[in-house]
Amino acid sequence: MIPPIADRFVAGESPATALAHAASLDDGGVNAILNLLGEHYRDRRDADVDAGAYVSLLADIATTDLDARVSVKPSQIGVSVSEDVFRENLLRIVDAAADSDVFCWVDMEDHATTDVTLDVVERAAETHPGRVGVALQANLRRTAGDLERLADVPAAVRLVKGAYDEPASVAYTDKAAVNEQYRAGLDYLFAHYDDGEVAVGSHDPAMIDHAKTLAAEHGTDFEFQMLMGVREDAQFALAEEYAVAQYVPYGGKWLQYFYRRVAERRENLVFAARAVLS
């Protein structure tokens, strides 16, 4: 059972609790992107089990009237085992998502997995155009080229700043430089991508305002995407005027994810401390 200190950031351990959270978001005009926690598997059996869990989750979503999506980590479904295993499992999930009329996002992990992730996402987009999307990280030096690469692929892009500790040889490590690259990435997305293919994955008020300006300039339909438990008041406020989705993790492997969220922001650390003291 997830303790109260962690349930701000994780929607329980079962698909039922995740879907219940998605329903509560729906009441406030926010959509859900459901993510079964798990990563860095090196055994095919583990990867296949979680791929199967996503297929079951997609069938569950299809029985509801929720506009919920899923988001999958490559290292959860086999990228650390082999490219073939990753491709088989992702295509299996995307096929099931299409059958259930659910959109499938693919998270991006460390820079060493970027090429294989994009290769397989392109394959999935060919099979199910407009039904899959991928995250790109603004802190990676290669991302401007990846944005150009995907511009003509029928897939959506979620632009995030990047949370992995990457070497300076492949990534911008200065905060100001990352912000500059994020702005430039948004500029490119809104200018070159179609309606529904742009997702702004940021809690930064400056980047949110920049996205609003670009949307007004280009007339592009887009979506803000934020994490469960982080600036939720802002999420519901934005949802009064814009499309907003919340990334909703769930599952038994919640502890590591919870520690990451607490360490990221001072306000999260304060929240955790208050919960312990109370």
NUKERO-689508 format. One record per residue (C-alpha): x, y, z. Coordinates in steps of 0.25 Angstrom, whole numbers, plus 5000, padded with zeros to 4 digits. Layout:
BEGIN
XYZ...
END
This chain:
BEGIN
500050005000500550144996500750235009500050365009501350435008501550374994500150374989500250524984501150474973500650334970499250284967499250154975499750024972498649964962498050004949496750024957497350134966498050194954496650204946495950254958497050374958496850394944495350404946495550514957496450594947495350584936494450654945495350764945495550774931496950704931497350574923498150464929499450404923499550274931500950214933501250074940502450094948503650014944504950034937506349974933505949834932506949734926506149614926505149594915504149524924504049654932503949734919502849644914502049644927501949804927501649804912500549714915500049794927499949914917499149834908498149804919498149944924497749994910496649894910496149954923496250094918495350044906494250014916494150154921493850284915495150354919496050424909497250354916498550314909499750234913501250264913502350154913503750154916504750084906505550014917504249964923503849884911505249834906506149934900507249884910507049744905507049764890506549854880505649744874505049724888504749864890504149874876503249754877502749804891502449944887501749904874500949814882500549924891500250024880499449924873498549894885498450044887497950074873496949954875496450024888496550164882497550214892498750294889500150244893501350324897502750274898503650334909505150374906506250324915507750344915508450384902508950254899507550204896507050324887507350264873506750124876505550194882505350284870505550174860504450094867503450204869503550244854503250094851502050104860501550234854501650174840500750064845499750154853499950294848499450404858499350304869500750304875501650414881503050424887503750514897504950594893505950654903506350804900507650784908508250684898509050754887508450664877507050704879506950814869507250714858506250614864505150714863505450734849505550584847504150564853503450674846502950594834502650474843501250454847501550454861501450554873502550614881502550644896503650744898504350734912505550804918506150664921506350604935507550514933508950544937509650544924511150574920511450714915511950654902510450614898509650714907509550854911509750864926509551004929508151044933508051164924508551094912507550984914506451084915506951154902506851014895505550994901504951124895505651094882505050954882503651014884503851114873504151004864502950914868501951014867502451064853502650924847501750824854500250804851499050814861499050714872500550684870501150784880501150754895501850854904502450774916502850874926502450934939503251064937502351184936503251254926503151134916501651124918501551274915502451254903501551134898500351224899500951334891501351234880500051164880499351304877500351334866500251204859498851164862499351024866498550934875499450874886499450824900500150854913500650724920501050724935501350634946500350584956500650654969501350774963500650904962499350844961498550974963499251024951498850904943497350924946497451074944498151054930497050944927495951054927496551104914497551004908497750854907498450794919498850654922499450604935500550494935499950394945500950284950500450164957500850024961501649954972503050014968502750144973503850174984504950214974503950304966503550374979504950404984505250464970504050554971504350604985505850634981505450714969504750834975504850904988503350914990503250764988504350744999503550835008502250755005502950625009503550685022502250735026501550605024502550535032502450635044500950625044
END
